[in-house]
């Protein structure tokens, strides 16, 4: 059984290959296992229907990168770029794999981030990281490993030339030279399976793994303090993702059991902002510059949207009767959003999440784990 944000499977190796589209990235901080056979099996049988009229897809900007899990064996055939991210064309109807050297020691890449200055870095298991420059198009330092024993890294974010990557057993690595090299950070200790990291102007938030756990850094990832919430509606609630809403000067963190938390003092302390009584499992959250906050869930294509700093939310489903389970959501420039998840499902919006259209021309049989845009710092 895979237990580190790779695959969680009860099948034999042969079954894992033949049933690859049913596999779920473990990502304990994002996608719960309970939806594998319900949402995904249905998604394989149905045709996607967008919510609202399909927006004329003529202005999806360049710079989008979507990180995937390849079906079957991750290193077969032995060609370069097995885990390289894909980029869509302007209409989302064709996707091209980014150039990358062979990385056949790597099973899966999970997190991807951008500093908004042209550098993009992806991280994964077996200490893997890969780096691109030129807006995420030129490969540099392919298949470079973090130092130390082999670990899985789940996510990465950047503030200028400062980067921080988080992973299993409480591992955090930081870089002050634009991701060329990384060092071990000082953490509160313990071995939580950190599943996400987000930053805003030098303040960083990470969490996942342990119930109600959040860590915070104010020195670009070098040292971290424990700002975990003392109580929660569900005592076993796990945080799935966090973002900073500039319009309301509020940090928003989402978790399992439908819980949404907020901080108005730059992440130092947190209070419950909203509880979805249906207990949907939130998987990710992001905010655009105009104050639109959108959170994805693993429940039947469901998403939540707030325009008042997380005080109130409206919920909707996209994907029609296909009922996709989402892993990641990202705001791009000028009202663009992309959400991605299991069973090769990617949707995008060009009007700040009002209307959504399904992407087409995707490479087959993939789970989409994370998203970034080269012009927006993660």
C-alpha positions in Angstrom: 0.0 0.0 0.0 1.4 3.4 -1.0 1.4 5.7 2.0 3.2 8.9 0.9 1.2 11.2 -1.3 1.8 8.8 -4.2 -0.9 6.3 -4.7 -3.3 4.8 -2.2 -4.4 1.4 -3.6 -5.7 -1.9 -2.5 -5.0 -3.5 -5.9 -2.1 -5.6 -7.0 0.5 -4.0 -9.3 -1.2 -5.4 -12.4 -4.5 -4.1 -11.3 -3.0 -0.7 -10.6 -2.0 -0.4 -14.2 -5.2 -1.7 -15.7 -7.3 0.5 -13.3 -5.0 3.5 -13.3 -7.7 6.1 -13.7 -9.3 4.9 -10.5 -6.2 5.7 -8.5 -6.2 8.5 -6.0 -3.2 10.7 -5.1 -2.8 10.1 -1.4 -2.4 13.8 -0.5 -4.0 13.3 2.9 -4.4 17.1 3.1 -6.5 17.3 0.0 -8.4 14.3 -1.3 -10.1 11.8 1.0 -10.1 8.1 -0.1 -13.9 7.8 0.3 -14.8 9.1 -3.1 -12.6 6.8 -5.2 -15.2 4.3 -6.3 -18.2 6.7 -6.2 -17.2 9.9 -7.9 -14.4 8.5 -10.1 -16.2 5.4 -11.4 -19.2 7.5 -12.4 -16.9 10.1 -14.0 -15.5 7.4 -16.3 -18.9 6.5 -17.6 -20.5 9.9 -18.1 -20.0 12.9 -20.4 -19.1 16.2 -18.8 -21.5 19.1 -18.9 -20.4 22.5 -17.8 -22.2 24.8 -15.4 -23.7 27.7 -17.2 -23.2 28.6 -20.8 -19.8 27.5 -22.2 -17.7 30.7 -22.2 -16.0 31.6 -25.5 -12.5 30.2 -24.8 -10.4 32.7 -26.8 -8.2 34.4 -24.1 -6.8 31.8 -21.8 -3.4 33.3 -21.1 -0.1 31.5 -21.6 1.9 30.5 -18.6 -0.5 27.8 -17.1 1.2 24.6 -15.9 -0.7 21.5 -14.7 1.1 18.8 -12.8 -0.2 15.3 -13.4 0.2 11.6 -12.3 0.8 9.4 -15.3 -1.2 6.2 -15.5 0.6 2.8 -15.2 4.3 2.6 -14.5 5.7 6.1 -14.0 8.9 5.3 -15.9 7.7 3.4 -18.9 8.5 4.0 -21.7 12.0 5.3 -20.8 11.6 8.7 -22.4 12.4 12.1 -21.1 9.8 14.2 -19.2 7.5 11.4 -17.9 6.5 13.7 -15.0 6.8 17.1 -16.8 3.8 19.4 -16.5 1.5 20.2 -19.3 0.5 23.6 -20.7 -2.8 24.4 -22.4 -3.2 26.4 -25.6 -5.3 29.6 -25.5 -8.6 27.7 -25.9 -7.8 24.8 -23.6 -8.3 22.4 -26.5 -4.7 21.2 -26.8 -2.1 20.5 -24.1 1.6 20.2 -24.6 4.2 18.5 -22.4 7.0 20.7 -21.2 10.5 19.8 -22.0 12.3 17.8 -19.4 15.1 15.3 -19.1 14.5 11.7 -18.1 13.5 11.1 -14.4 12.9 7.4 -14.3 13.9 7.2 -10.6 10.7 9.2 -9.9 7.3 7.7 -9.5 5.2 10.7 -9.2 5.4 14.5 -9.1 2.8 16.2 -6.9 3.3 19.9 -6.3 4.2 22.8 -8.7 4.7 26.5 -8.0 5.9 29.7 -9.6 7.5 32.8 -8.3 5.9 35.0 -10.9 9.3 36.0 -12.1 9.8 33.2 -14.6 10.9 30.3 -12.4 8.7 27.2 -12.0 9.6 24.3 -9.7 7.9 20.9 -9.4 8.4 18.5 -6.5 7.5 14.9 -5.8 8.6 11.6 -4.2 12.1 10.2 -3.7 13.4 13.8 -3.0 12.6 14.8 -6.5 12.5 18.4 -7.8 12.8 19.9 -11.3 13.2 23.5 -12.2 12.3 25.6 -15.2 13.2 29.2 -16.1 11.8 31.4 -18.9 8.3 31.4 -17.6 8.4 27.7 -16.9 9.4 26.7 -20.4 13.1 26.2 -20.3 14.3 23.1 -18.3 17.1 23.8 -15.8 18.5 21.4 -13.1 16.3 18.6 -14.2 15.7 15.8 -11.7 17.7 17.4 -8.9 17.3 15.8 -5.5 16.8 17.4 -2.1 19.5 16.4 0.3 19.0 13.8 3.0 17.1 10.6 3.1 14.4 9.9 0.5 11.2 11.7 1.2 8.0 12.8 -0.6 7.5 16.5 -1.1 3.9 17.5 -1.6 3.9 21.2 -2.5 6.2 24.2 -3.1 5.7 28.0 -3.1 7.8 31.1 -3.7 8.2 34.7 -2.7 10.6 36.3 -5.2 13.8 34.2 -5.1 12.8 32.6 -1.8 11.2 29.1 -2.1 9.9 26.6 0.5 8.9 23.0 -0.2 7.0 20.8 2.3 6.7 17.1 2.6 6.2 14.0 4.7 7.5 13.5 8.2 7.5 17.2 8.8 10.2 17.9 6.1 10.5 21.6 5.0 13.3 22.8 2.7 13.9 26.4 1.8 15.9 28.2 -0.9 17.2 31.8 -1.0 18.8 31.6 -4.5 15.7 31.0 -6.6 15.5 27.3 -6.1 19.1 26.4 -7.2 19.8 24.9 -3.8 17.8 24.1 -0.7 18.5 23.8 3.0 16.7 22.2 5.9 14.3 24.6 7.8 13.8 24.7 11.6 10.4 23.4 12.5 8.4 22.8 15.7 9.1 19.1 15.4 7.0 16.1 14.9 6.4 14.1 11.7 3.2 15.4 10.1 2.6 14.7 6.5 2.6 18.3 5.4 0.4 18.6 2.3 0.4 22.2 1.2 2.3 25.5 1.5 1.1 29.0 0.7 2.7 32.5 1.1 1.9 36.1 0.9 4.7 38.7 1.0 7.0 36.8 3.3 4.4 35.1 5.5 4.0 31.4 4.9 1.4 28.8 6.0 1.7 25.1 5.8 -0.4 22.3 7.3 -1.9 18.8 6.9 -1.2 15.4 8.3 -2.0 16.0 12.0 -5.4 17.1 13.2 -5.9 20.9 13.2 -2.2 21.5 12.4 -0.9 24.7 10.9 2.6 26.1 10.9 3.7 29.6 10.1 6.9 31.3 8.9 7.7 35.0 8.6 11.3 34.6 7.4 10.7 33.1 4.0 10.6 29.5 5.3 13.7 29.3 7.4 12.0 28.9 10.8 8.5 27.8 11.6 6.1 28.2 14.6 3.0 26.2 15.5 -0.2 28.2 15.1 -2.5 25.1 15.1 -6.2 25.8 15.9 -6.9 24.7 19.5 -10.4 23.3 18.8 -12.4 22.4 15.7 -15.9 21.3 15.0 -14.5 17.9 14.1 -11.6 17.0 16.4 -9.9 15.1 13.5 -10.2 17.8 11.0 -7.2 18.1 8.6 -6.3 21.3 6.8 -6.2 20.9 3.0 -5.0 24.3 1.7 -4.6 28.0 2.5 -4.6 31.3 0.6 -4.3 35.0 1.3 -7.2 37.3 0.2 -5.6 40.7 -0.4 -8.9 42.4 -0.8 -9.9 41.7 2.8 -6.4 41.2 4.2 -7.5 37.7 5.4 -5.9 34.3 5.4 -8.3 31.5 4.5 -7.6 27.9 5.3 -9.9 25.0 4.3 -10.2 21.5 5.7 -12.0 18.3 5.9 -15.5 18.0 7.3 -16.5 21.2 5.6 -14.5 23.5 7.8 -13.2 27.0 6.7 -11.0 29.0 9.0 -9.7 32.6 8.8 -7.0 34.8 10.2 -7.0 38.6 10.2 -3.6 39.0 11.9 -1.4 37.5 9.2 -1.8 33.9 10.2 -0.8 34.3 13.9 -4.2 33.1 15.2 -7.3 31.5 13.6 -11.0 31.4 14.0 -13.8 29.4 12.4 -15.3 31.3 9.4 -17.7 28.9 8.0 -18.9 25.3 8.4 -20.5 23.5 5.5 -23.1 21.2 7.2 -22.8 18.6 4.4 -19.2 18.0 5.6 -17.7 18.1 2.1 -14.0 17.6 2.1 -12.3 20.7 0.8 -9.2 20.0 -1.2 -7.7 23.4 -2.1 -8.4 27.1 -2.1 -7.1 30.2 -3.9 -8.0 33.9 -4.2 -7.8 36.3 -7.1 -6.7 39.9 -6.8 -10.3 41.3 -6.8 -11.3 39.4 -3.7 -12.9 36.3 -5.3 -12.1 33.2 -3.2 -12.9 29.7 -4.6 -12.4 26.4 -2.8 -12.6 23.0 -4.5 -13.9 19.8 -2.9 -13.7 16.1 -3.5 -17.5 15.8 -3.5 -19.2 15.4 -6.8 -17.8 18.4 -8.7 -18.7 20.8 -5.8 -17.0 24.2 -5.3 -17.5 27.1 -3.0 -17.1 30.8 -3.7 -16.8 33.8 -1.4 -16.4 37.5 -2.3 -16.4 38.9 1.3 -13.2 37.5 2.8 -14.8 34.1 3.6 -17.6 35.4 5.7 -20.3 33.8 3.5 -20.1 31.2 0.7 -22.2 30.1 -2.3 -21.8 26.5 -3.5 -22.2 25.1 -7.0 -21.3 22.0 -9.0 -19.4 21.8 -12.3 -19.0 18.8 -14.5 -22.7 18.1 -14.8 -23.6 14.4 -14.2 -19.9 13.4 -14.5 -19.4 14.5 -10.8 -15.6 14.9 -10.8 -13.5 15.0 -7.6 -11.1 18.0 -7.6 -7.5 18.1 -6.3 -6.4 21.6 -7.0 -7.6 25.1 -8.0 -5.7 28.1 -9.0 -6.4 31.7 -9.9 -4.6 33.1 -12.9 -4.4 36.7 -14.2 -7.4 38.8 -15.3 -10.2 36.6 -14.0 -8.9 33.2 -15.1 -9.3 30.1 -13.0 -8.5 26.4 -13.5 -9.6 23.5 -11.4 -8.3 20.0 -11.9 -8.7 16.6 -10.5 -9.3 12.9 -11.0 -10.2 10.9 -14.1 -8.5 13.4 -16.4 -10.9 16.3 -15.5 -9.8 19.9 -16.0 -12.2 22.9 -16.1 -11.5 26.6 -16.6 -13.3 29.9 -16.2 -12.5 33.2 -17.9 -15.0 35.3 -15.9 -13.9 34.9 -12.2 -15.6 31.6 -11.7 -19.1 32.5 -13.0 -19.1 30.2 -16.0 -16.9 27.1 -16.4 -16.0 25.1 -19.5 -14.3 21.6 -19.7 -10.8 21.5 -21.2 -10.4 19.1 -24.1 -7.3 17.6 -25.9 -5.9 16.4 -22.6 -3.4 13.5 -22.5 -5.2 10.4 -21.6 -5.5 8.6 -18.3 -4.1 11.1 -15.8 -4.9 12.4 -12.4 -4.2 16.2 -12.2 -2.5 17.0 -8.9 -1.6 20.7 -8.9 -1.7 23.9 -10.9 0.3 27.1 -11.2 0.6 30.1 -13.5 4.0 31.5 -14.4 3.0 35.1 -13.9 1.4 34.6 -10.5 3.5 33.8 -7.4 2.3 30.8 -5.4 
